Amino acid sequence: MGRGCGASRCPATPFGMRLDTGHCRASVRAEACRSRRDAAQEMGDERRRAMDSEDRENLVREEFTRQVAGFHASAELSSIEPLERIAALVDVKRTEAVLDVACGPGIVAEHLAHHAGLVVGIDLTEAMLKAAQDRCERAGLTNVRFELGNAEALPYADGSFDVVVSRLSFHHFPDPGRVLDEMRRVTRTGGRIAVADVTSADAPDESQLQNALEILRDPSHVRMLARAELQTLFESRGLRIAREVEWVRQRRFSEWAELTGSPERGVPLHTIMATLARCGVSAGVELRLDGDEVCFNHHWVGLSANVVEEKR
């Protein structure tokens, strides 16, 4: 069967746009696209207006304190294949010190600690740090420590680490360039930096809709970058990309929504995403239905770069 649907099944999308009465297709009318884009853009603008305030940090702490249990229980976030991809980006040695920026519950830190001399995890949320410490203690690791701090102002001297990594965090940063600058600053010359994150669609309309859906799920979300944007972020800081890897993870709405620990958000968001899927709207994540369950894809990219001495 085709992915279109009759007008009786989807008379209007969640962003207030009315579709053609014939049937819905992946490419909607220009007016509908503008409405969707404007709604997503307005939502993004509201997020950015508060990004440099204390309220922003409080929001992040509140959200990720709530999400600790979901992160801890998530088979998706602890899946070994993505962790091995990240480890391969930086090829940590037994003698090296590693910093995991925005470490969350210590999943990446634990994985890298089996290969490194020392791993330090830093995060803004105390509850996440407690979960990370407990995780590594259960694993019997003694070469890991966790510290409270802000990724935009890392409390370490220049060149303190051989390797600096961050996973699944850049879409939460109001100024990801500033965070990358800090990651570079605390990496020694000859060391490596790696960032791995879910990316947005290249098309602006799809990217804006994708990010709007993420914000409805988690208000601490700022914006997923497109792959090319993340590459440019590295290159604009003189970080020549040494390794790059892409992968796709299939997600189901139920496990994705449960991570937030906010079931009250799940019901209306499921309605929105199911409606979009019935109407053939990809939203940058290949939205689709498996019975009543909403399914989609997350497109990941991992980048690593060697830190070289800056020319004077």
Backbone torsions as a table, in degrees:
resi	resn	phi	psi	omega
1	MET	NA	150.9	177.8
2	GLY	-73.9	167.7	-178.1
3	ARG	-90.9	-2.1	178.2
4	GLY	-72.6	170.5	177.4
5	CYS	-149.7	152.3	-178.6
6	GLY	-70.9	160.0	-178.0
7	ALA	-62.0	-28.8	-179.8
8	SER	-67.1	-22.7	-179.4
9	ARG	-88.0	-26.5	-178.9
10	CYS	-145.6	72.5	-177.8
11	PRO	-64.2	-27.0	-179.3
12	ALA	-153.0	148.1	178.1
13	THR	-86.6	167.8	-176.5
14	PRO	-65.3	-15.7	-178.9
15	PHE	-98.2	16.6	171.4
16	GLY	85.1	10.3	-178.9
17	MET	-97.2	140.1	179.8
18	ARG	-99.7	132.5	-176.3
19	LEU	-92.1	164.8	175.8
20	ASP	-57.8	145.0	-175.4
21	THR	-77.6	-14.8	178.7
22	GLY	-61.9	-70.9	171.8
23	HIS	-167.2	161.2	-175.7
24	CYS	-86.0	142.0	175.5
25	ARG	-130.4	166.9	-177.9
26	ALA	-61.1	-32.3	177.9
27	SER	-99.4	107.1	-178.1
28	VAL	-88.8	172.5	-177.0
29	ARG	-62.2	156.3	-177.5
30	ALA	-59.2	-39.6	-179.2
31	GLU	-64.2	-41.4	178.5
32	ALA	-64.1	-41.4	178.6
33	CYS	-61.5	-40.9	179.8
34	ARG	-64.2	-41.3	179.4
35	SER	-62.0	-44.1	179.5
36	ARG	-64.1	-44.3	-179.4
37	ARG	-62.6	-44.8	-177.6
38	ASP	-65.1	-40.2	179.2
39	ALA	-64.1	-43.7	179.3
40	ALA	-66.4	-40.3	-179.1
41	GLN	-64.7	-41.9	178.5
42	GLU	-61.6	-41.0	178.5
43	MET	-63.1	-42.5	178.7
44	GLY	-64.6	-39.3	178.8
45	ASP	-62.4	-40.1	179.0
46	GLU	-62.8	-39.2	178.9
47	ARG	-64.0	-43.6	-174.8
48	ARG	-69.0	-29.5	-178.7
49	ARG	-63.4	-26.1	-177.5
50	ALA	-103.6	6.2	-170.0
51	MET	-66.8	-27.6	-174.8
52	ASP	-98.7	14.2	-175.0
53	SER	-102.4	164.0	174.9
54	GLU	-62.6	-30.9	177.6
55	ASP	-57.4	-34.8	-179.4
56	ARG	-61.7	-48.9	-179.9
57	GLU	-63.2	-39.5	178.6
58	ASN	-63.8	-38.0	178.3
59	LEU	-63.1	-44.5	179.8
60	VAL	-61.4	-46.0	179.9
61	ARG	-61.6	-43.2	-179.5
62	GLU	-62.5	-46.8	-177.9
63	GLU	-64.9	-45.4	-174.0
64	PHE	-81.3	-19.4	168.0
65	THR	-66.1	-41.2	177.9
66	ARG	-66.8	-30.4	-173.0
67	GLN	-89.4	-2.7	-176.1
68	VAL	-55.0	-49.3	-176.8
69	ALA	-61.7	-41.5	179.9
70	GLY	-64.8	-42.1	178.2
71	PHE	-63.4	-42.8	-177.6
72	HIS	-62.3	-38.8	-175.0
73	ALA	-87.3	-8.4	-171.1
74	SER	-74.3	116.1	173.8
75	ALA	-68.9	-31.3	-179.8
76	GLU	-64.3	-47.5	-176.4
77	LEU	-71.7	-22.9	179.2
78	SER	-98.5	5.1	-179.2
79	SER	-56.5	132.8	-171.9
80	ILE	-70.7	-33.7	-175.5
81	GLU	-59.5	-50.6	177.5
82	PRO	-62.5	-35.6	179.0
83	LEU	-63.9	-39.7	178.3
84	GLU	-67.8	-32.9	176.1
85	ARG	-63.9	-42.2	179.6
86	ILE	-66.0	-43.4	178.8
87	ALA	-60.2	-38.0	-179.3
88	ALA	-68.6	-26.4	179.4
89	LEU	-65.0	-31.4	-172.8
90	VAL	-115.9	-17.1	173.7
91	ASP	48.5	62.7	-175.1
92	VAL	-67.0	140.3	178.2
93	LYS	-103.5	159.4	-177.3
94	ARG	-61.6	-24.7	-177.0
95	THR	-91.4	-0.3	-168.5
96	GLU	-99.0	151.7	175.2
97	ALA	-101.4	132.4	-174.9
98	VAL	-120.0	140.0	171.8
99	LEU	-114.3	127.6	175.6
100	ASP	-105.8	108.4	-175.2
101	VAL	-86.7	131.7	-174.7
102	ALA	57.5	58.3	-168.4
103	CYS	-73.0	-15.6	-178.9
104	GLY	57.7	-136.6	-175.9
105	PRO	-83.5	17.1	170.4
106	GLY	81.0	21.2	-177.6
107	ILE	-66.7	-48.4	178.4
108	VAL	-69.4	-42.0	-179.9
109	ALA	-58.0	-44.8	178.7
110	GLU	-61.3	-44.3	-178.4
111	HIS	-62.3	-45.4	-177.5
112	LEU	-73.3	-25.3	-177.8
113	ALA	-64.1	-23.2	177.9
114	HIS	-72.3	-12.6	-177.4
115	HIS	-116.7	-14.3	-170.5
116	ALA	-106.9	166.8	172.6
117	GLY	-78.5	-41.6	-179.9
118	LEU	-147.8	139.2	172.7
119	VAL	-126.7	129.2	174.5
120	VAL	-113.9	128.1	175.4
121	GLY	-109.1	136.0	178.5
122	ILE	-127.1	139.7	-178.2
123	ASP	-154.0	158.8	-178.6
124	LEU	-84.0	-15.7	-170.9
125	THR	-111.8	117.6	-176.6
126	GLU	-61.2	-38.0	-178.5
127	ALA	-63.9	-36.6	176.5
128	MET	-66.3	-40.3	179.8
129	LEU	-64.8	-38.2	177.1
130	LYS	-63.5	-43.3	178.3
131	ALA	-63.6	-38.4	179.4
132	ALA	-65.4	-44.3	179.4
133	GLN	-62.0	-44.7	179.1
134	ASP	-61.7	-40.7	-179.0
135	ARG	-60.6	-47.5	-176.9
136	CYS	-72.6	-31.8	175.0
137	GLU	-65.3	-41.5	177.5
138	ARG	-63.2	-31.2	179.0
139	ALA	-81.2	-3.2	178.7
140	GLY	74.3	22.7	-178.1
141	LEU	-87.9	133.2	180.0
142	THR	-116.5	1.0	-177.7
143	ASN	-106.7	29.1	-177.8
144	VAL	-130.0	140.2	170.2
145	ARG	-140.8	157.5	-175.9
146	PHE	-129.4	138.9	-173.4
147	GLU	-137.0	146.9	179.1
148	LEU	-82.0	133.0	178.8
149	GLY	178.9	169.5	-176.9
150	ASN	-103.4	130.5	-178.2
151	ALA	-63.7	-23.0	-179.6
152	GLU	-81.9	-8.8	178.6
153	ALA	-148.6	72.9	-175.3
154	LEU	-64.5	131.1	-174.0
155	PRO	-84.9	49.8	-178.0
156	TYR	-134.1	152.5	178.8
157	ALA	-71.2	159.7	177.0
158	ASP	-56.1	139.6	174.5
159	GLY	66.2	28.3	-175.7
160	SER	-75.8	-22.0	-171.8
161	PHE	-127.7	152.1	175.2
162	ASP	-81.0	-35.2	-176.2
163	VAL	-136.9	135.7	175.8
164	VAL	-130.5	127.3	-176.4
165	VAL	-129.7	160.6	172.0
166	SER	-153.1	128.8	179.4
167	ARG	-120.4	137.4	171.2
168	LEU	55.0	40.7	-176.4
169	SER	-130.2	-27.9	-170.6
170	PHE	-63.0	-26.0	178.2
171	HIS	-74.7	-5.4	175.6
172	HIS	-99.5	-3.9	-175.6
173	PHE	-94.3	126.8	174.8
174	PRO	-61.5	-33.4	-178.7
175	ASP	-131.7	80.5	-177.6
176	PRO	-62.2	-27.4	177.0
177	GLY	-63.8	-38.3	178.2
178	ARG	-65.5	-39.2	178.2
179	VAL	-65.5	-42.8	178.9
180	LEU	-64.0	-36.9	175.3
181	ASP	-59.7	-43.4	179.1
182	GLU	-66.3	-40.5	177.6
183	MET	-60.9	-41.8	178.3
184	ARG	-66.6	-40.9	-176.7
185	ARG	-59.7	-40.6	-174.8
186	VAL	-89.1	2.1	176.2
187	THR	-95.1	132.8	180.0
188	ARG	-68.5	156.3	173.1
189	THR	-61.2	129.2	-175.3
190	GLY	94.5	-7.7	178.3
191	GLY	-83.4	-175.5	-176.7
192	ARG	-128.9	147.9	175.7
193	ILE	-121.9	139.7	175.3
194	ALA	-139.7	138.8	175.2
195	VAL	-128.9	131.6	174.7
196	ALA	-129.1	129.5	-178.3
197	ASP	-155.8	159.5	170.1
198	VAL	-70.4	138.1	-178.3
199	THR	-108.0	162.4	177.5
200	SER	-95.9	169.3	174.7
201	ALA	-64.7	154.9	177.8
202	ASP	-72.5	-37.2	-178.0
203	ALA	-67.6	126.1	-176.1
204	PRO	-54.9	-43.6	-178.9
205	ASP	-61.5	-45.1	-179.6
206	GLU	-68.4	-37.8	178.6
207	SER	-62.3	-44.1	-179.3
208	GLN	-65.1	-40.6	178.2
209	LEU	-67.5	-43.6	178.3
210	GLN	-57.3	-46.3	-179.7
211	ASN	-69.4	-33.5	176.8
212	ALA	-62.8	-41.5	178.1
213	LEU	-64.4	-39.0	178.7
214	GLU	-64.7	-38.5	179.6
215	ILE	-67.3	-37.8	176.6
216	LEU	-62.6	-33.0	177.4
217	ARG	-76.1	-43.2	-174.4
218	ASP	-141.3	105.5	-176.4
219	PRO	-63.4	-13.8	177.6
220	SER	-81.7	-9.1	176.0
221	HIS	-65.1	137.2	176.2
222	VAL	-105.2	-70.8	179.9
223	ARG	-165.8	127.0	169.4
224	MET	-73.4	136.3	177.4
225	LEU	-88.1	148.6	169.7
226	ALA	-71.1	157.5	-178.8
227	ARG	-53.5	-44.5	-178.7
228	ALA	-64.7	-34.0	178.4
229	GLU	-66.4	-40.8	179.2
230	LEU	-66.9	-39.3	176.3
231	GLN	-60.9	-44.9	-179.6
232	THR	-63.7	-36.3	178.5
233	LEU	-58.9	-43.7	177.2
234	PHE	-65.0	-52.6	-172.2
235	GLU	-65.0	-32.9	-178.9
236	SER	-69.7	-13.8	178.4
237	ARG	-108.2	17.4	178.3
238	GLY	72.5	17.2	178.5
239	LEU	-95.1	101.0	-179.4
240	ARG	-77.7	123.5	-175.8
241	ILE	-67.3	121.7	-179.1
242	ALA	-95.0	-36.7	179.8
243	ARG	-139.0	146.0	178.3
244	GLU	-145.5	136.7	178.8
245	VAL	-140.6	143.0	177.0
246	GLU	-124.3	146.6	173.9
247	TRP	-153.2	164.5	-178.6
248	VAL	-124.3	133.6	175.8
249	ARG	-116.9	125.4	176.5
250	GLN	-79.8	132.4	-177.1
251	ARG	-121.8	152.6	172.3
252	ARG	-115.3	141.9	-174.2
253	PHE	-55.2	-41.9	-173.2
254	SER	-59.4	-49.5	-177.9
255	GLU	-72.0	-33.3	179.6
256	TRP	-66.9	-44.2	-178.6
257	ALA	-71.7	-35.2	-177.5
258	GLU	-65.3	-24.3	-179.8
259	LEU	-58.1	-30.1	-174.5
260	THR	-78.2	-16.2	-176.6
261	GLY	65.8	24.7	-177.6
262	SER	-129.4	75.2	-176.7
263	PRO	-60.5	-24.9	-179.6
264	GLU	-65.6	-22.8	177.1
265	ARG	-82.3	-24.4	-171.1
266	GLY	-66.4	-41.7	-174.4
267	VAL	-63.4	-53.7	179.6
268	PRO	-65.6	-34.6	179.9
269	LEU	-68.2	-37.1	176.2
270	HIS	-62.7	-41.2	178.2
271	THR	-59.7	-44.9	179.9
272	ILE	-62.2	-49.7	-174.5
273	MET	-71.5	-34.5	176.5
274	ALA	-65.6	-39.9	178.0
275	THR	-63.5	-44.8	177.4
276	LEU	-60.9	-42.5	-179.9
277	ALA	-62.9	-42.3	179.3
278	ARG	-62.5	-30.1	-178.3
279	CYS	-91.0	6.9	176.2
280	GLY	74.7	20.1	179.2
281	VAL	-88.4	120.4	-176.2
282	SER	-71.7	-36.8	-175.6
283	ALA	57.7	25.7	177.2
284	GLY	78.5	0.2	-175.7
285	VAL	-130.7	16.5	-179.7
286	GLU	54.7	50.5	178.9
287	LEU	-53.6	140.1	178.6
288	ARG	-159.7	167.4	179.1
289	LEU	-114.9	138.6	170.7
290	ASP	-119.4	90.5	-168.7
291	GLY	67.8	-122.5	177.3
292	ASP	-93.4	-6.2	-176.5
293	GLU	-86.5	131.3	174.9
294	VAL	-81.6	130.6	177.5
295	CYS	-124.5	155.1	179.9
296	PHE	-163.2	174.2	179.8
297	ASN	-115.9	140.1	168.6
298	HIS	-105.6	124.4	179.2
299	HIS	-97.1	119.5	-177.6
300	TRP	-103.4	151.7	167.3
301	VAL	-137.1	140.2	173.8
302	GLY	-122.0	129.5	-179.9
303	LEU	-123.8	141.8	171.8
304	SER	-133.9	152.7	-179.8
305	ALA	-143.8	147.7	172.9
306	ASN	-87.2	137.3	178.9
307	VAL	-88.6	118.1	-179.5
308	VAL	-110.9	158.5	-179.7
309	GLU	-66.7	131.8	-179.1
310	GLU	-70.9	138.5	176.3
311	LYS	-74.1	138.4	-178.9
312	ARG	-104.4	NA	NA
